[in-house]
Amino acid sequence: MGGYFDPLLAFVAGMRDRGFTHPRYVDMLVVADDVDDALERLRTYRPPARSDASPGAEMADRLAAAVAP
């Protein structure tokens, strides 16, 4: 999109590089240079695999245990 979002993408990459966000979350972003590419990437999107080491995994497990019958 003409580089419009380049500063935002650089900011997100900086957050990842400095440890403020997990690379898994950055990998969730769909980035494309044109509309057709964006639509194709959205159509074929598969989220990154969750692992026990992923941030939030412990919280999700505790939440699931708290609401289990």
Buried (B, 14 or more C-beta within 10 A) or exposed (E): EEEEEEEEEEEBBEBBEEEEBBEBBBEEEEEEEEEEEBEEEEEEEEEEEEEEEBEEEEEEEEEEEEEEE
